[in-house]
Amino acid sequence: IFFRPHAVPSMAEQEAPPKPPSKLAAMNDFGRVLRSNHDVFVKLVKYTAIMFTVPIAVFLFLDRVVLPDFDIDEETRNTWSALVAVVVIQFICFVYVCSAMLEPDDGVRPGAGVPAEGQAAAGKAEAEKKND
């Protein structure tokens, strides 16, 4: 009583699903997105390299150069070196987030890097909102 069945279109009446993009089209879309976000990609690669190298270098520097001069056992030396390396990781994450938050929004275009189909759908949704 509460359920009203609706007419289900037959297979012949249904629209065919859209064809998936070809590999070449997908690569072109990826290239366009990468070009439009080049600065973001470079920043991500730079901070990723920093995240992998600096904490390990700090750990090894403290463990092998600085702390052996003190009269502490190896376990304590490793613990302090690891703790400082974790603090360095947290600092790198903090700097990355702050630099991302301080980026200017002047050159940002809405829909940059979005495929044409997505831009069309977003434009329709925005037009519908304005009409309501």
Short mmCIF file of the C-alpha atoms (twelve columns), coordinates in Angstrom:
data_MODEL
# 
_entry.id   MODEL 
# 
loop_
_atom_site.group_PDB 
_atom_site.id 
_atom_site.type_symbol 
_atom_site.label_atom_id 
_atom_site.label_alt_id 
_atom_site.label_comp_id 
_atom_site.label_asym_id 
_atom_site.label_seq_id 
_atom_site.Cartn_x 
_atom_site.Cartn_y 
_atom_site.Cartn_z 
_atom_site.pdbx_PDB_model_num 
ATOM 1   C CA . ILE A 1   0.000  0.000  0.000   1 
ATOM 2   C CA . PHE A 2   2.853  2.366  0.794   1 
ATOM 3   C CA . PHE A 3   4.912  1.135  -2.120  1 
ATOM 4   C CA . ARG A 4   3.945  2.286  -5.572  1 
ATOM 5   C CA . PRO A 5   5.757  0.355  -8.227  1 
ATOM 6   C CA . HIS A 6   6.844  2.444  -11.134 1 
ATOM 7   C CA . ALA A 7   7.255  1.295  -14.653 1 
ATOM 8   C CA . VAL A 8   10.726 -0.056 -15.255 1 
ATOM 9   C CA . PRO A 9   11.926 0.674  -18.775 1 
ATOM 10  C CA . SER A 10  12.854 -2.345 -20.816 1 
ATOM 11  C CA . MET A 11  16.426 -2.896 -21.930 1 
ATOM 12  C CA . ALA A 12  15.575 -1.514 -25.374 1 
ATOM 13  C CA . GLU A 13  14.183 1.723  -23.859 1 
ATOM 14  C CA . GLN A 14  17.170 2.350  -21.579 1 
ATOM 15  C CA . GLU A 15  19.996 4.545  -22.760 1 
ATOM 16  C CA . ALA A 16  23.295 2.851  -23.355 1 
ATOM 17  C CA . PRO A 17  25.871 3.671  -20.688 1 
ATOM 18  C CA . PRO A 18  28.530 6.132  -21.782 1 
ATOM 19  C CA . LYS A 19  31.678 4.622  -23.179 1 
ATOM 20  C CA . PRO A 20  34.643 4.832  -20.840 1 
ATOM 21  C CA . PRO A 21  37.333 7.254  -21.954 1 
ATOM 22  C CA . SER A 22  40.149 5.807  -23.982 1 
ATOM 23  C CA . LYS A 23  43.597 5.489  -22.438 1 
ATOM 24  C CA . LEU A 24  44.819 8.377  -24.548 1 
ATOM 25  C CA . ALA A 25  41.957 10.603 -23.376 1 
ATOM 26  C CA . ALA A 26  42.600 9.602  -19.764 1 
ATOM 27  C CA . MET A 27  46.289 10.430 -20.138 1 
ATOM 28  C CA . ASN A 28  45.433 13.787 -21.712 1 
ATOM 29  C CA . ASP A 29  43.100 14.580 -18.804 1 
ATOM 30  C CA . PHE A 30  45.802 13.585 -16.316 1 
ATOM 31  C CA . GLY A 31  48.344 15.760 -18.141 1 
ATOM 32  C CA . ARG A 32  45.971 18.729 -18.102 1 
ATOM 33  C CA . VAL A 33  45.343 18.325 -14.374 1 
ATOM 34  C CA . LEU A 34  49.073 17.978 -13.712 1 
ATOM 35  C CA . ARG A 35  49.894 21.099 -15.725 1 
ATOM 36  C CA . SER A 36  47.210 23.131 -13.986 1 
ATOM 37  C CA . ASN A 37  48.443 21.995 -10.558 1 
ATOM 38  C CA . HIS A 38  52.184 21.975 -11.273 1 
ATOM 39  C CA . ASP A 39  53.153 24.119 -8.279  1 
ATOM 40  C CA . VAL A 40  51.121 21.937 -5.921  1 
ATOM 41  C CA . PHE A 41  52.722 18.792 -7.330  1 
ATOM 42  C CA . VAL A 42  56.244 20.229 -6.969  1 
ATOM 43  C CA . LYS A 43  55.525 21.254 -3.365  1 
ATOM 44  C CA . LEU A 44  54.174 17.782 -2.565  1 
ATOM 45  C CA . VAL A 45  57.237 16.050 -4.045  1 
ATOM 46  C CA . LYS A 46  59.575 18.435 -2.208  1 
ATOM 47  C CA . TYR A 47  57.943 17.912 1.176   1 
ATOM 48  C CA . THR A 48  57.739 14.144 0.597   1 
ATOM 49  C CA . ALA A 49  61.481 14.019 -0.033  1 
ATOM 50  C CA . ILE A 50  62.069 16.116 3.076   1 
ATOM 51  C CA . MET A 51  59.818 13.808 5.130   1 
ATOM 52  C CA . PHE A 52  61.855 10.775 4.107   1 
ATOM 53  C CA . THR A 53  65.367 12.166 4.468   1 
ATOM 54  C CA . VAL A 54  65.487 14.743 7.261   1 
ATOM 55  C CA . PRO A 55  64.061 12.639 10.149  1 
ATOM 56  C CA . ILE A 56  66.382 9.733  9.298   1 
ATOM 57  C CA . ALA A 57  69.344 12.095 9.065   1 
ATOM 58  C CA . VAL A 58  68.434 13.676 12.411  1 
ATOM 59  C CA . PHE A 59  68.079 10.251 14.026  1 
ATOM 60  C CA . LEU A 60  71.445 9.059  12.734  1 
ATOM 61  C CA . PHE A 61  73.185 12.350 13.566  1 
ATOM 62  C CA . LEU A 62  71.948 12.291 17.155  1 
ATOM 63  C CA . ASP A 63  72.490 8.563  17.613  1 
ATOM 64  C CA . ARG A 64  75.984 8.370  16.134  1 
ATOM 65  C CA . VAL A 65  77.501 11.842 16.537  1 
ATOM 66  C CA . VAL A 66  75.954 13.883 19.352  1 
ATOM 67  C CA . LEU A 67  74.719 11.459 22.009  1 
ATOM 68  C CA . PRO A 68  77.679 9.030  22.171  1 
ATOM 69  C CA . ASP A 69  79.664 11.812 23.871  1 
ATOM 70  C CA . PHE A 70  77.253 11.610 26.807  1 
ATOM 71  C CA . ASP A 71  77.494 8.773  29.287  1 
ATOM 72  C CA . ILE A 72  74.148 7.080  28.504  1 
ATOM 73  C CA . ASP A 73  73.291 3.545  27.459  1 
ATOM 74  C CA . GLU A 74  72.403 2.637  23.859  1 
ATOM 75  C CA . GLU A 75  68.695 2.115  24.529  1 
ATOM 76  C CA . THR A 76  68.278 5.594  26.005  1 
ATOM 77  C CA . ARG A 77  70.310 7.102  23.176  1 
ATOM 78  C CA . ASN A 78  68.065 5.407  20.582  1 
ATOM 79  C CA . THR A 79  64.937 6.543  22.406  1 
ATOM 80  C CA . TRP A 80  66.001 10.190 22.485  1 
ATOM 81  C CA . SER A 81  67.088 10.089 18.859  1 
ATOM 82  C CA . ALA A 82  63.731 8.598  17.823  1 
ATOM 83  C CA . LEU A 83  61.768 11.133 19.852  1 
ATOM 84  C CA . VAL A 84  63.620 14.044 18.263  1 
ATOM 85  C CA . ALA A 85  63.055 12.501 14.804  1 
ATOM 86  C CA . VAL A 86  59.304 12.323 15.539  1 
ATOM 87  C CA . VAL A 87  59.320 15.972 16.627  1 
ATOM 88  C CA . VAL A 88  61.053 16.840 13.349  1 
ATOM 89  C CA . ILE A 89  58.343 14.970 11.427  1 
ATOM 90  C CA . GLN A 90  55.650 16.913 13.266  1 
ATOM 91  C CA . PHE A 91  57.434 20.178 12.501  1 
ATOM 92  C CA . ILE A 92  57.683 19.321 8.785   1 
ATOM 93  C CA . CYS A 93  53.951 18.516 8.689   1 
ATOM 94  C CA . PHE A 94  53.173 21.793 10.451  1 
ATOM 95  C CA . VAL A 95  55.276 23.793 7.980   1 
ATOM 96  C CA . TYR A 96  53.626 22.026 5.020   1 
ATOM 97  C CA . VAL A 97  50.113 22.743 6.278   1 
ATOM 98  C CA . CYS A 98  50.980 26.377 7.054   1 
ATOM 99  C CA . SER A 99  52.501 26.884 3.608   1 
ATOM 100 C CA . ALA A 100 49.402 25.371 2.002   1 
ATOM 101 C CA . MET A 101 47.105 27.607 4.062   1 
ATOM 102 C CA . LEU A 102 49.107 30.733 3.196   1 
ATOM 103 C CA . GLU A 103 48.988 30.143 -0.577  1 
ATOM 104 C CA . PRO A 104 47.252 32.967 -2.394  1 
ATOM 105 C CA . ASP A 105 43.886 32.141 -3.937  1 
ATOM 106 C CA . ASP A 106 44.163 34.844 -6.610  1 
ATOM 107 C CA . GLY A 107 45.031 32.607 -9.548  1 
ATOM 108 C CA . VAL A 108 42.654 29.785 -8.689  1 
ATOM 109 C CA . ARG A 109 39.967 29.192 -11.269 1 
ATOM 110 C CA . PRO A 110 36.892 27.230 -10.236 1 
ATOM 111 C CA . GLY A 111 36.899 23.900 -12.027 1 
ATOM 112 C CA . ALA A 112 40.555 24.061 -13.070 1 
ATOM 113 C CA . GLY A 113 41.668 20.574 -13.964 1 
ATOM 114 C CA . VAL A 114 38.127 19.217 -14.010 1 
ATOM 115 C CA . PRO A 115 37.161 17.360 -17.184 1 
ATOM 116 C CA . ALA A 116 34.647 19.077 -19.444 1 
ATOM 117 C CA . GLU A 117 31.844 16.719 -18.399 1 
ATOM 118 C CA . GLY A 118 32.369 17.640 -14.742 1 
ATOM 119 C CA . GLN A 119 32.392 21.343 -15.543 1 
ATOM 120 C CA . ALA A 120 29.143 20.998 -17.487 1 
ATOM 121 C CA . ALA A 121 27.483 19.139 -14.623 1 
ATOM 122 C CA . ALA A 122 28.740 21.718 -12.112 1 
ATOM 123 C CA . GLY A 123 27.436 24.532 -14.323 1 
ATOM 124 C CA . LYS A 124 23.995 22.909 -14.543 1 
ATOM 125 C CA . ALA A 125 23.836 22.437 -10.785 1 
ATOM 126 C CA . GLU A 126 24.825 26.072 -10.213 1 
ATOM 127 C CA . ALA A 127 22.212 27.279 -12.725 1 
ATOM 128 C CA . GLU A 128 19.537 25.205 -10.979 1 
ATOM 129 C CA . LYS A 129 20.468 26.753 -7.637  1 
ATOM 130 C CA . LYS A 130 20.096 30.234 -9.093  1 
ATOM 131 C CA . ASN A 131 16.691 29.378 -10.547 1 
ATOM 132 C CA . ASP A 132 15.354 28.139 -7.198  1 
# 
